[in-house]
Amino acid sequence: MINKHHKNSLVGAIAAHRKKSKVILEEYSFGVYSLYYEDADAGIMTRDDLHDTVDEAKEFCSEDYGMLENDWEEIPDHTPIMVTL
């Protein structure tokens, strides 16, 4: 993942699209959030889950959302949604 500093945390992000849905994985020092958008065009996140690793998050997204390994793309200019305290 591409990492950049944001709010005292190093964050990397990748996204996958499948039909109308989208998942963004944000990697923080404490874990990886999977942010699910059932309708990517609406821009409203409908679910978020915390995972220990990127691989675990990808496996979860494969099982729950049908995202494939080749679906993932780096997001170089992503602004993180989750903020560390």
N, C-alpha and C positions, 0 to 999 in steps of 0.2 A: 504494500500500500504506500501511497505517497503520504508522507507525514509533514505536518506543519504545526507550529505552536499556536494555541488558542486558549486564552484564559488560564494560563499556567499549566496547560496539559498538552501533550503531543498527540495530535489527532491525524488519523489517516482515514480515507473514505473510498469505498467502491460501491457501484450500483449495478443492479440487474433488472431487466424488464422482461415481462412475460404477459402477452396479450395487453390488457389495459393496466395491469398492476406493475408496481415497482418496489424494490427493496433497496435500501441504502444500509451499508454496514459502516459504522463509525468505530474506529479502534482507538481506545483510550488506554491510559496506564493501568486502569482498574478492570478492563474488560472490553467487550465488543457489543455495541448495541445493534440489533437488527430493527430497522424502522420500515414498517410495511405500509404501503399506500395501495388500497384495493383499486382505486381509480386514480392513476398517476396524474391525469389531467385536472382533477379536482384539487390536488395538492394538499389533501387532508390525510394525515397519518392516522391509520385505524388500529395499529397495534405496534408495540415495541417490546422487545425482549432483550435481556442481558445474557451474554455468553462469556465463557472464559477465554476462548481463542477465536481467531478468524475461521479456522477449519471447522470448529464446532458450529459456528454461526452459519457457515455455508452449508453444512450437512443439514442443519435445522431448516434452512430455506429451501433446500432441495426436497426434503420430506414434506414440509407444510405448504410450500408455495409452488413447487415444481421448477425452481430455478436450477439451471444446469451450470456446470463449471465454466463453459464457454460463454455464458451470459454476462459474466462479471467484467466491468470496465472501471478503470481508475477515474476518479473525479478530481482533477487537479485544482480546481478553484472552488471547492465545496466549502460552505460555511457550516460548521457543526451545529446540530440542533440541540444536542445535550451539552450541558455546561457543568464542569466540576466545581465543587464548593471550595 
